[in-house]
Amino acid sequence: MPSYPKRLRYTHRMYVRRHTNEIFSGLVSASMEVAGSPSTSFKVGLQASGICRIKLVGTYDGSDVVERISFGESGIQYSENFFDTITTITSNYFVPETTITISSVDSVGMPVSWTQTSGPFRCEFGQHSGMQAQIDASALGLGSKTIHYVRVERPANLSKDMEFTINNGTQIYVPISDFENISIPPDYVASEWAFRATAKTPGEPV
């Protein structure tokens, strides 16, 4: 029985970034983890699914800021204060399973975003070619753009609003397909993500 060389795995490194204005999103609890905040001053928009009380602690212009916001029902509210940073988010009263999204906004409620980065993640990165690749690109409305196929280790933080670079390069890529779970025999336990991507043209919106 001939022995075959083991297939090369994870030949590239992927660096992921997302543009977001979500400071926290999830179930209300006694203490909620701050995901990040923008580099400029901001107000806070809160969208709750039910009854809860939220306490925001942060800083603005070198001074401590504390703001408490209560929801008697589902809805959206905005902070009265501006913040430079949010240091803690807590709640001393909430109905179980209540969710909340806390976002950074400007004085009129428009998003104030920042960039989250993560990685590197090990991956395989290849280019589709031939007639089928042209058909796929046309079907997706991409014209003559090149489609790339990416397989990445499962711990990668992937979402449809992400951008990524490969091997610290300057070219930015964006996903153009749903993510697929890749199962490897003999156990067929999902161990990788796979998706299709294309290069982002300078000037394209996020």
C-alpha positions in Angstrom: 0.0 0.0 0.0 1.7 3.3 -1.1 2.1 6.0 1.6 1.0 9.5 0.6 2.6 12.6 2.0 0.4 14.4 4.5 -1.5 17.4 3.1 -0.2 20.8 4.0 -2.4 22.4 6.6 -2.7 26.0 7.7 -0.2 27.5 5.3 -1.3 31.1 6.0 -2.2 33.4 8.9 -5.4 35.4 9.0 -5.8 38.7 10.9 -9.5 39.6 11.5 -11.0 43.1 12.1 -14.5 44.3 12.6 -16.0 47.8 12.7 -18.4 48.0 15.6 -20.1 50.4 18.0 -21.3 47.7 20.5 -19.9 48.2 24.0 -22.0 45.2 25.2 -24.6 42.9 23.8 -26.2 40.0 25.6 -28.1 39.0 28.8 -28.4 41.5 31.5 -26.5 40.4 34.6 -25.0 41.8 37.8 -21.7 42.5 35.9 -21.4 42.8 32.1 -18.0 42.8 30.3 -17.1 45.9 28.3 -16.1 44.9 24.8 -14.4 48.2 24.0 -15.1 51.8 23.2 -14.2 54.4 20.5 -11.2 56.7 20.7 -13.4 59.8 20.7 -16.0 61.0 23.2 -19.4 59.4 22.9 -22.9 59.1 24.4 -24.4 55.7 25.0 -27.5 54.1 23.4 -29.2 51.3 25.2 -31.8 48.9 23.8 -33.4 46.6 26.3 -35.8 43.7 25.8 -37.5 44.1 29.2 -37.3 45.5 32.7 -33.9 46.2 34.1 -31.7 48.9 35.7 -28.3 49.6 34.3 -25.4 51.5 35.9 -22.7 52.8 33.7 -19.4 54.0 35.2 -16.7 55.7 33.1 -14.7 58.8 32.6 -15.1 62.0 30.6 -12.5 64.8 30.3 -10.6 63.4 33.2 -13.5 63.2 35.6 -15.5 60.1 36.8 -19.0 59.7 35.3 -21.7 57.6 36.7 -25.1 57.2 35.0 -28.1 55.0 35.9 -30.8 54.1 33.4 -34.0 52.2 34.2 -36.3 50.3 31.8 -39.9 49.7 32.9 -40.4 47.8 29.6 -38.6 47.1 26.4 -37.3 50.1 24.6 -34.4 52.4 23.7 -32.8 55.1 25.8 -29.8 57.3 25.5 -27.4 58.6 28.2 -27.4 62.2 29.3 -23.7 62.2 29.8 -20.8 61.9 27.4 -18.0 59.4 28.1 -14.4 58.9 27.0 -14.4 55.4 28.3 -16.8 53.0 30.0 -15.1 51.1 32.8 -17.9 49.0 34.3 -21.5 48.0 33.4 -23.6 46.6 36.3 -27.2 45.9 37.2 -28.8 45.5 40.6 -32.3 44.6 39.2 -33.4 42.8 36.1 -36.0 40.3 34.9 -34.3 36.9 34.0 -33.5 36.5 30.3 -33.7 40.2 29.7 -31.2 41.2 27.0 -29.5 44.6 26.3 -27.4 46.1 23.6 -25.3 49.1 24.7 -23.7 51.1 21.8 -21.6 54.2 21.4 -23.4 57.0 19.6 -23.0 60.7 19.0 -25.2 63.6 20.2 -27.9 62.7 17.7 -27.8 59.0 18.1 -25.6 58.0 15.1 -23.1 55.2 15.6 -19.6 56.1 16.8 -17.5 53.0 15.8 -14.1 51.6 16.4 -12.1 48.7 15.0 -11.8 45.4 16.9 -8.8 43.2 15.8 -8.0 39.6 16.5 -5.6 36.9 15.3 -3.5 35.7 13.8 -5.6 32.5 13.0 -4.1 29.6 11.1 -5.8 29.1 7.8 -5.6 27.8 4.2 -6.1 30.5 1.6 -6.5 29.7 -2.1 -7.9 31.1 -5.3 -10.8 29.7 -7.3 -10.1 29.5 -11.0 -11.6 28.2 -14.2 -15.1 28.4 -15.6 -17.0 27.5 -12.3 -15.2 30.4 -10.5 -16.4 32.8 -13.3 -20.0 31.5 -13.0 -19.9 31.9 -9.2 -18.6 35.4 -9.4 -21.3 36.4 -12.0 -24.0 34.8 -9.8 -22.9 36.8 -6.8 -22.8 40.0 -8.9 -19.0 40.3 -8.6 -18.2 40.6 -12.3 -14.7 39.6 -12.9 -13.5 39.6 -9.3 -11.4 36.8 -8.1 -13.0 34.5 -5.5 -10.8 33.1 -2.7 -11.6 30.0 -0.6 -10.6 30.1 3.1 -10.4 27.3 5.6 -9.6 28.5 9.1 -9.2 26.9 12.5 -12.4 26.9 14.5 -11.4 29.3 17.3 -11.4 32.2 14.9 -13.9 34.9 15.6 -15.8 35.1 12.3 -18.9 37.1 11.3 -20.4 38.5 8.2 -19.3 42.1 9.0 -15.6 41.2 9.4 -12.7 42.2 7.2 -9.4 40.3 7.2 -5.8 40.4 5.8 -3.5 37.5 5.1 0.1 37.2 6.4 0.2 40.8 7.5 -0.4 42.0 3.9 -2.1 45.2 3.0 -4.9 43.8 0.8 -8.2 43.7 2.7 -10.7 40.8 2.0 -14.3 40.4 2.9 -16.5 37.2 3.1 -19.1 36.7 0.4 -20.6 33.4 1.5 -22.0 31.8 4.6 -19.6 29.9 6.8 -19.6 26.1 6.5 -18.6 23.7 9.3 -15.9 21.3 8.0 -16.0 17.8 9.6 -13.0 15.6 9.3 -13.2 11.8 9.4 -13.2 9.4 11.2 -15.1 11.3 14.0 -16.7 13.9 11.7 -16.6 16.5 14.5 -16.7 20.0 13.1 -13.2 21.3 13.5 -12.8 24.1 10.9 -14.7 26.9 9.3 -14.7 27.5 5.5 -16.0 30.4 3.5 -15.5 32.3 0.3 -14.1 35.8 0.1 -13.0 38.5 -2.3 -10.7 41.4 -2.2 -12.2 44.7 -1.0 -11.9 47.6 -3.5 -10.5 50.8 -2.0 -13.4 53.1 -1.2 -16.0 50.4 -0.8 -18.2 50.9 2.3 -17.6 48.7 5.4 
